[in-house]
Each structure stands twice: as structure tokens, then as C-alpha cells.
Amino acid sequence: MKASELKNKGVKIKLIDKEYELKFNMNTFCELEEVYGDINKAFEDLQNKKFKAIRALIYSAVKAEDENITLKEVGKMITLNELESLSLAINKALNMSMPEVEEDMGEY
């Protein structure tokens, strides 16, 4: 997948009293890799609903809009009651940002 294939679409989320657009582009993925260390491990932990992965992914997306925000600040903005809706928003935003899969019916 090329960075240019990522769609520039997102999902609105509200953290505390501020609304952000949760979208995934090359900057978001680079930030996630920098914060988490291993992007594949981040997505594995995300599937297992680990708090650290959810916070890192939300932070990486919010950081694109608010360059001064910190990981700890984002952690304070996420409540346990919101985890389920944030997980759904993450999945929706990821699906919206990924390029369409083209099936190749040709011969190999």
C-alpha cells in the first residue's frame, strides 16, 4: 500500500469537551509507530482491546490536529465509559481511510 492510496476521510469523536476528526493517514501511522514502537504490535494489541493501544491510536490521530497535545493529556480525556464507542470509531475510521481492494481476475 502506498501513502497516496490512503483516503483522507475520518470520523468525528468527542473527547471531554472538544471534537476531533479521527482519520488515519501517513502522519497518523508514523506517529503511532513512533509512540508504540511497532505498528503491527499496536494493531495486534488494538484487536485485543488493550488500553495502551487504544490510547496510542487516539493520540496519534488527535496529534495530527493538535500538535501540542501529549499522550498523557489524551489519556486523561478518555473515560472507561467511552472505550466501546471509541473502538467502534477507530474501526470505522480505519475502514474509511483504507484504499479500495481491487480483485485481479487475470492469469498469473
DSSP file (Angstrom, degrees, kcal/mol; ACC not computed):
  #  RESIDUE AA STRUCTURE BP1 BP2  ACC     N-H-->O    O-->H-N    N-H-->O    O-->H-N    TCO  KAPPA ALPHA  PHI   PSI    X-CA   Y-CA   Z-CA
    1    1 A M              0   0    0      0, 0.0     2,-0.3     0, 0.0     3,-0.0   0.000 360.0 360.0 360.0 136.5    0.0    0.0    0.0
    2    2 A K    >   -     0   0    0      1,-0.1     3,-1.6     0, 0.0     4,-0.5  -0.723 360.0-121.6 -98.7 150.9    1.3    3.5   -0.9
    3    3 A A  G >  S+     0   0    0     -2,-0.3     3,-1.3     1,-0.3    23,-0.2   0.852 113.0  61.5 -58.5 -34.5    0.7    6.5    1.3
    4    4 A S  G 3  S+     0   0    0      1,-0.3    -1,-0.3    22,-0.0     0, 0.0   0.677  95.0  63.0 -68.5 -15.6   -1.1    8.2   -1.7
    5    5 A E  G <  S+     0   0    0     -3,-1.6    -1,-0.3     2,-0.1     2,-0.2   0.647  78.5 103.6 -82.9 -15.0   -3.7    5.4   -1.6
    6    6 A L  S <  S-     0   0    0     -3,-1.3     2,-0.2    -4,-0.5    92,-0.2  -0.475  73.5-128.2 -68.3 134.6   -4.9    6.3    1.8
    7    7 A K        -     0   0    0     90,-3.1     2,-1.0    -2,-0.2    17,-0.2  -0.573   8.6-130.2 -82.9 148.3   -8.2    8.2    1.7
    8    8 A N        +     0   0    0     -2,-0.2     2,-0.3    15,-0.1    89,-0.1  -0.410  66.3 120.5 -96.2  57.3   -8.5   11.5    3.6
    9    9 A K        +     0   0    0     -2,-1.0    15,-0.6    15,-0.2     2,-0.3  -0.890  34.2 169.9-121.0 151.1  -11.7   10.6    5.4
   10   10 A G  E     -A   23   0A   0     -2,-0.3     2,-0.4    13,-0.2    13,-0.2  -0.858  30.0-112.0-148.9-176.2  -12.4   10.4    9.1
   11   11 A V  E     -A   22   0A   0     11,-2.1    11,-3.7    -2,-0.3     2,-0.3  -0.976  31.6-120.5-125.4 135.0  -14.9   10.0   11.9
   12   12 A K  E     +A   21   0A   0     -2,-0.4     2,-0.3     9,-0.2     9,-0.2  -0.593  34.2 178.3 -76.6 133.5  -15.8   12.7   14.4
   13   13 A I  E     -A   20   0A   0      7,-2.9     7,-3.0    -2,-0.3     2,-0.5  -0.944  20.4-139.3-130.0 155.8  -15.2   11.9   18.0
   14   14 A K  E     -A   19   0A   0     -2,-0.3     2,-0.5     5,-0.2     5,-0.2  -0.972  13.8-173.0-119.1 125.3  -15.6   13.9   21.2
   15   15 A L  E >   -A   18   0A   0      3,-2.8     3,-2.2    -2,-0.5     2,-0.7  -0.975  67.7 -46.1-118.6 117.6  -13.1   13.8   24.0
   16   16 A I  T 3  S-     0   0    0     61,-0.6    61,-0.0    -2,-0.5    -2,-0.0  -0.478 125.4 -23.5  58.4-105.5  -14.2   15.7   27.1
   17   17 A D  T 3  S+     0   0    0     -2,-0.7     2,-0.4     2,-0.0    -1,-0.3   0.202 121.5  83.3-120.8  15.8  -15.5   19.0   25.6
   18   18 A K  E <   -A   15   0A   0     -3,-2.2    -3,-2.8     2,-0.0     2,-0.4  -0.960  64.9-139.3-126.6 140.1  -13.6   19.1   22.3
   19   19 A E  E     -A   14   0A   0     -2,-0.4     2,-0.3    -5,-0.2    -5,-0.2  -0.782  22.0-178.1 -97.6 138.5  -14.4   17.4   19.0
   20   20 A Y  E     -A   13   0A   0     -7,-3.0    -7,-2.9    -2,-0.4     2,-0.7  -0.903  28.6-121.4-128.4 157.6  -11.7   15.8   16.8
   21   21 A E  E     -A   12   0A   0     -2,-0.3     2,-1.0    -9,-0.2    -9,-0.2  -0.914  22.6-150.0-101.8 117.4  -11.7   14.1   13.5
   22   22 A L  E     +A   11   0A   0    -11,-3.7   -11,-2.1    -2,-0.7     2,-0.3  -0.751  37.1 147.9 -87.8 101.5  -10.3   10.6   13.8
   23   23 A K  E     -A   10   0A   0     -2,-1.0     2,-0.6   -13,-0.2   -13,-0.2  -0.979  39.6-135.0-138.3 153.3   -8.7    9.8   10.5
   24   24 A F        +     0   0    0    -15,-0.6     2,-0.2    69,-0.4   -15,-0.2  -0.919  36.8 143.6-116.3 118.4   -5.7    7.8    9.5
   25   25 A N     >  -     0   0    0     -2,-0.6     4,-2.4   -17,-0.1     5,-0.2  -0.693  67.3 -75.6-134.1-172.3   -3.1    9.0    7.1
   26   26 A M  H  > S+     0   0    0      1,-0.2     4,-2.5    -2,-0.2     5,-0.2   0.886 129.9  52.7 -60.5 -39.0    0.6    8.6    6.8
   27   27 A N  H  > S+     0   0    0      2,-0.2     4,-2.4     1,-0.2    -1,-0.2   0.903 109.2  49.8 -63.2 -39.9    1.3   11.1    9.6
   28   28 A T  H  > S+     0   0    0      2,-0.2     4,-2.5     1,-0.2    -2,-0.2   0.939 112.8  45.9 -63.2 -46.7   -1.1    9.2   11.9
   29   29 A F  H  X S+     0   0    0     -4,-2.4     4,-2.3     2,-0.2    -2,-0.2   0.875 112.9  50.1 -66.6 -36.9    0.6    5.9   11.2
   30   30 A C  H  X S+     0   0    0     -4,-2.5     4,-2.3    -5,-0.2    -1,-0.2   0.913 111.5  48.6 -65.6 -42.4    4.1    7.4   11.6
   31   31 A E  H  X S+     0   0    0     -4,-2.4     4,-2.7     2,-0.2     5,-0.2   0.915 111.4  50.2 -63.2 -42.8    3.1    8.9   14.9
   32   32 A L  H  X S+     0   0    0     -4,-2.5     4,-3.1     1,-0.2     5,-0.4   0.916 110.7  49.3 -61.4 -43.4    1.7    5.6   16.1
   33   33 A E  H  X S+     0   0    0     -4,-2.3     4,-2.1     1,-0.2    -1,-0.2   0.897 112.5  48.3 -62.9 -40.3    4.8    3.8   15.1
   34   34 A E  H  < S+     0   0    0     -4,-2.3    -2,-0.2     2,-0.2    -1,-0.2   0.912 118.1  40.0 -66.1 -43.0    6.9    6.3   17.0
   35   35 A V  H  < S+     0   0    0     -4,-2.7    -2,-0.2    -5,-0.2    -3,-0.2   0.917 126.2  33.2 -72.2 -44.6    4.8    6.1   20.1
   36   36 A Y  H  < S-     0   0    0     -4,-3.1     2,-0.3    -5,-0.2    -3,-0.2   0.739  92.4-138.6 -90.1 -24.5    4.2    2.4   20.1
   37   37 A G  S  < S+     0   0    0     -4,-2.1     2,-0.4    -5,-0.4    -4,-0.1  -0.224  85.4  44.9  96.0 -46.0    7.5    1.2   18.7
   38   38 A D     >  -     0   0    0     -2,-0.3     4,-2.2    -6,-0.2     5,-0.1  -0.946  64.2-160.7-138.1 111.8    6.0   -1.5   16.4
   39   39 A I  H  > S+     0   0    0     -2,-0.4     4,-2.1     1,-0.2     5,-0.2   0.849  94.3  53.6 -64.7 -34.7    2.9   -0.7   14.4
   40   40 A N  H  > S+     0   0    0      2,-0.2     4,-2.0     1,-0.2    -1,-0.2   0.901 109.7  48.0 -66.1 -39.7    2.0   -4.3   13.9
   41   41 A K  H  > S+     0   0    0      2,-0.2     4,-2.9     1,-0.2     5,-0.2   0.878 108.4  56.1 -65.9 -37.7    2.1   -4.9   17.7
   42   42 A A  H  X S+     0   0    0     -4,-2.2     4,-2.1     1,-0.2    -2,-0.2   0.932 110.5  43.5 -59.8 -46.1   -0.1   -1.8   18.1
   43   43 A F  H  X S+     0   0    0     -4,-2.1     4,-2.0     2,-0.2    -1,-0.2   0.841 112.7  52.6 -71.9 -31.7   -2.8   -3.2   15.8
   44   44 A E  H  X S+     0   0    0     -4,-2.0     4,-1.3     2,-0.2    -2,-0.2   0.935 112.8  44.6 -64.3 -45.9   -2.5   -6.7   17.4
   45   45 A D  H  <>S+     0   0    0     -4,-2.9     5,-2.4     1,-0.2    -2,-0.2   0.840 109.3  57.4 -67.1 -32.9   -3.0   -5.1   20.9
   46   46 A L  H ><5S+     0   0    0     -4,-2.1     3,-1.7    -5,-0.2    -1,-0.2   0.913 104.2  51.4 -63.1 -42.3   -5.8   -3.0   19.5
   47   47 A Q  H 3<5S+     0   0    0     -4,-2.0    -1,-0.2     1,-0.3    -2,-0.2   0.832 109.1  51.2 -62.7 -31.3   -7.6   -6.1   18.4
   48   48 A N  T 3<5S-     0   0    0     -4,-1.3    -1,-0.3    -5,-0.1    -2,-0.2   0.313 115.7-121.1 -88.1   8.7   -7.1   -7.4   22.0
   49   49 A K  T < 5 +     0   0    0     -3,-1.7     2,-0.4     1,-0.2    -3,-0.2   0.851  46.2 174.5  55.3  42.6   -8.6   -4.1   23.3
   50   50 A K     >< -     0   0    0     -5,-2.4     4,-2.0     1,-0.1     3,-0.4  -0.645  34.0-134.5 -80.0 135.1   -5.6   -3.2   25.3
   51   51 A F  H  > S+     0   0    0     -2,-0.4     4,-2.8     1,-0.2     5,-0.3   0.882 102.8  56.9 -56.2 -43.7   -5.8    0.3   26.8
   52   52 A K  H  > S+     0   0    0      1,-0.2     4,-2.2     2,-0.2    -1,-0.2   0.882 108.5  46.9 -58.3 -40.7   -2.3    1.3   25.8
   53   53 A A  H  > S+     0   0    0     -3,-0.4     4,-2.4     2,-0.2    -1,-0.2   0.897 111.9  49.5 -70.2 -41.3   -3.1    0.6   22.1
   54   54 A I  H  X S+     0   0    0     -4,-2.0     4,-2.5     2,-0.2     5,-0.2   0.941 113.5  46.4 -63.4 -46.9   -6.4    2.5   22.2
   55   55 A R  H  X S+     0   0    0     -4,-2.8     4,-2.8     1,-0.2    -2,-0.2   0.918 112.9  50.0 -61.3 -43.9   -4.8    5.5   23.8
   56   56 A A  H  X S+     0   0    0     -4,-2.2     4,-2.4    -5,-0.3    -1,-0.2   0.890 112.5  46.6 -63.4 -40.1   -1.8    5.4   21.4
   57   57 A L  H  X S+     0   0    0     -4,-2.4     4,-1.7     2,-0.2    -1,-0.2   0.920 114.1  46.3 -70.6 -43.2   -4.1    5.2   18.3
   58   58 A I  H  X S+     0   0    0     -4,-2.5     4,-2.7    -5,-0.2     5,-0.2   0.934 113.9  50.2 -62.3 -45.5   -6.4    8.0   19.5
   59   59 A Y  H  X S+     0   0    0     -4,-2.8     4,-2.9    -5,-0.2    -2,-0.2   0.921 107.4  53.6 -58.1 -45.8   -3.4   10.1   20.4
   60   60 A S  H  X S+     0   0    0     -4,-2.4     4,-0.6     1,-0.2    -1,-0.2   0.864 113.3  42.8 -60.4 -37.6   -1.8    9.6   17.0
   61   61 A A  H >X S+     0   0    0     -4,-1.7     3,-0.6     2,-0.2     4,-0.5   0.904 115.6  47.5 -74.8 -42.4   -4.9   10.8   15.2
   62   62 A V  H >X S+     0   0    0     -4,-2.7     4,-2.5     1,-0.2     3,-1.5   0.862 102.4  64.9 -67.2 -35.6   -5.5   13.7   17.6
   63   63 A K  H 3< S+     0   0    0     -4,-2.9    -1,-0.2     1,-0.3    -2,-0.2   0.800  92.6  63.0 -58.3 -30.4   -1.9   14.8   17.3
   64   64 A A  H << S+     0   0    0     -3,-0.6    -1,-0.3    -4,-0.6     3,-0.2   0.808 113.9  33.6 -65.2 -28.9   -2.4   15.5   13.6
   65   65 A E  H << S+     0   0    0     -3,-1.5     2,-0.5    -4,-0.5    -2,-0.2   0.780 129.6  33.2 -94.0 -33.3   -4.9   18.2   14.6
   66   66 A D    ><  -     0   0    0     -4,-2.5     3,-1.7     1,-0.1    -1,-0.2  -0.825  63.6-176.2-130.0  91.3   -3.3   19.4   17.8
   67   67 A E  T 3  S+     0   0    0     -2,-0.5    -1,-0.1     1,-0.3    -4,-0.1   0.695  81.8  57.0 -63.7 -20.2    0.4   19.2   17.6
   68   68 A N  T 3  S+     0   0    0      2,-0.1    -1,-0.3    -5,-0.0    -5,-0.1   0.534  80.8 109.6 -89.8  -6.8    0.9   20.4   21.2
   69   69 A I    <   -     0   0    0     -3,-1.7     2,-0.3    -7,-0.1    -3,-0.0  -0.363  58.0-143.3 -71.8 149.2   -1.2   17.6   22.8
   70   70 A T     >  -     0   0    0      1,-0.1     4,-2.1    -2,-0.1     5,-0.2  -0.719  22.0-115.1-109.8 162.9    0.6   15.0   24.8
   71   71 A L  H  > S+     0   0    0     -2,-0.3     4,-2.2     1,-0.2     5,-0.1   0.897 117.8  51.9 -59.6 -42.4   -0.1   11.3   25.2
   72   72 A K  H  > S+     0   0    0      2,-0.2     4,-1.8     1,-0.2    -1,-0.2   0.880 106.8  53.1 -64.4 -38.7   -0.9   11.8   28.9
   73   73 A E  H  > S+     0   0    0      2,-0.2     4,-1.1     1,-0.2    -1,-0.2   0.919 109.4  48.2 -63.6 -43.0   -3.4   14.5   28.1
   74   74 A V  H >X S+     0   0    0     -4,-2.1     4,-0.9     1,-0.2     3,-0.6   0.911 108.3  55.5 -63.1 -40.7   -5.2   12.2   25.6
   75   75 A G  H >< S+     0   0    0     -4,-2.2     3,-0.6     1,-0.2    -1,-0.2   0.864 106.1  51.1 -58.9 -36.9   -5.3    9.5   28.3
   76   76 A K  H 3< S+     0   0    0     -4,-1.8    -1,-0.2     1,-0.2    -2,-0.2   0.748 106.5  56.1 -70.5 -23.9   -7.0   11.9   30.7
   77   77 A M  H << S+     0   0    0     -4,-1.1   -61,-0.6    -3,-0.6     2,-0.5   0.643  92.8  80.7 -83.9 -15.0   -9.6   12.7   28.0
   78   78 A I    <<  -     0   0    0     -4,-0.9     2,-0.3    -3,-0.6   -63,-0.1  -0.817  63.6-164.9 -98.7 124.9  -10.6    9.0   27.5
   79   79 A T    >>  -     0   0    0     -2,-0.5     3,-1.1     1,-0.1     4,-0.5  -0.727  31.7-117.3-103.8 158.3  -13.1    7.5   30.0
   80   80 A L  G >4 S+     0   0    0     -2,-0.3     3,-0.9     1,-0.3     4,-0.4   0.832 114.9  61.1 -61.2 -32.0  -13.8    3.8   30.5
   81   81 A N  G 34 S+     0   0    0      1,-0.2     4,-0.4     2,-0.1     3,-0.3   0.777 104.1  50.0 -65.2 -25.6  -17.4    4.5   29.5
   82   82 A E  G <> S+     0   0    0     -3,-1.1     4,-2.8     1,-0.2     5,-0.3   0.541  82.5  93.4 -90.3  -7.9  -16.2    5.7   26.1
   83   83 A L  H <X S+     0   0    0     -3,-0.9     4,-2.5    -4,-0.5     5,-0.2   0.882  85.5  48.1 -57.9 -42.8  -14.0    2.8   25.2
   84   84 A E  H  > S+     0   0    0     -4,-0.4     4,-2.0    -3,-0.3    -1,-0.2   0.937 114.9  44.4 -65.0 -46.4  -16.6    0.8   23.3
   85   85 A S  H  > S+     0   0    0     -4,-0.4     4,-2.2     1,-0.2    -2,-0.2   0.865 113.8  51.3 -68.3 -34.2  -17.7    3.8   21.2
   86   86 A L  H  X S+     0   0    0     -4,-2.8     4,-2.6     2,-0.2    -1,-0.2   0.893 107.8  52.6 -67.8 -39.0  -14.1    4.8   20.6
   87   87 A S  H  X S+     0   0    0     -4,-2.5     4,-2.2    -5,-0.3    -2,-0.2   0.915 111.0  47.0 -61.4 -42.5  -13.2    1.2   19.5
   88   88 A L  H  X S+     0   0    0     -4,-2.0     4,-2.4     2,-0.2    -2,-0.2   0.902 112.0  50.3 -65.1 -41.0  -16.1    1.4   17.0
   89   89 A A  H  X S+     0   0    0     -4,-2.2     4,-2.8     2,-0.2    -2,-0.2   0.889 109.0  52.1 -64.6 -39.5  -15.0    4.8   15.8
   90   90 A I  H  X S+     0   0    0     -4,-2.6     4,-2.7     2,-0.2     5,-0.2   0.944 111.0  46.9 -60.8 -48.7  -11.4    3.5   15.3
   91   91 A N  H  X S+     0   0    0     -4,-2.2     4,-2.4     1,-0.2    -2,-0.2   0.915 114.0  47.6 -60.5 -43.7  -12.7    0.6   13.2
   92   92 A K  H  X S+     0   0    0     -4,-2.4     4,-2.3     2,-0.2    -1,-0.2   0.925 113.0  48.0 -64.1 -44.7  -14.9    2.8   11.2
   93   93 A A  H  X S+     0   0    0     -4,-2.8     4,-1.7     2,-0.2   -69,-0.4   0.894 111.6  50.3 -64.6 -40.5  -12.1    5.4   10.6
   94   94 A L  H  X S+     0   0    0     -4,-2.7     4,-1.3    -5,-0.2    -1,-0.2   0.932 111.8  47.7 -63.0 -45.1   -9.6    2.7    9.6
   95   95 A N  H  < S+     0   0    0     -4,-2.4    -2,-0.2     1,-0.2    -1,-0.2   0.879 112.0  50.4 -63.2 -37.8  -12.1    1.2    7.1
   96   96 A M  H  < S+     0   0    0     -4,-2.3    -1,-0.2     1,-0.2    -2,-0.2   0.812 111.5  48.0 -69.9 -30.1  -12.8    4.6    5.7
   97   97 A S  H  < S+     0   0    0     -4,-1.7   -90,-3.1    -5,-0.2    -1,-0.2   0.702  90.7  94.5 -87.0 -19.4   -9.2    5.5    5.2
   98   98 A M  S  < S-     0   0    0     -4,-1.3   -92,-0.1   -92,-0.2     3,-0.1  -0.431  81.4-107.1 -76.5 146.8   -8.0    2.3    3.5
   99   99 A P        -     0   0    0      0, 0.0     2,-0.1     0, 0.0    -1,-0.1  -0.302  42.2 -92.3 -67.9 155.9   -7.9    2.1   -0.3
  100  100 A E        -     0   0    0    -95,-0.1     2,-0.5     1,-0.1     0, 0.0  -0.428  40.0-121.0 -65.8 141.4  -10.5    0.0   -2.1
  101  101 A V        -     0   0    0     -2,-0.1     2,-0.5    -3,-0.1    -1,-0.1  -0.755  24.4-155.5 -86.5 124.8   -9.4   -3.5   -2.7
  102  102 A E        -     0   0    0     -2,-0.5     2,-0.5     2,-0.0     0, 0.0  -0.884   8.9-139.0-103.1 128.5   -9.3   -4.4   -6.4
  103  103 A E        -     0   0    0     -2,-0.5     2,-0.8     2,-0.0    -2,-0.0  -0.738  10.3-145.6 -87.0 129.5   -9.7   -8.0   -7.3
  104  104 A D        +     0   0    0     -2,-0.5    -1,-0.0     1,-0.1    -2,-0.0  -0.850  18.7 178.9 -96.8 112.3   -7.4   -9.1  -10.1
  105  105 A M        +     0   0    0     -2,-0.8    -1,-0.1     2,-0.0    -2,-0.0   0.361  47.0 109.4 -93.8   5.2   -9.2  -11.7  -12.2
  106  106 A G  S    S-     0   0    0      1,-0.1     2,-0.2     2,-0.0    -2,-0.1  -0.139  76.3 -90.3 -75.2 173.6   -6.2  -12.1  -14.7
  107  107 A E              0   0    0      1,-0.1    -1,-0.1     0, 0.0    -2,-0.0  -0.484 360.0 360.0 -83.2 156.3   -3.9  -15.0  -15.0
  108  108 A Y              0   0    0     -2,-0.2    -1,-0.1     0, 0.0    -2,-0.0   0.385 360.0 360.0-103.1 360.0   -0.7  -15.3  -13.0
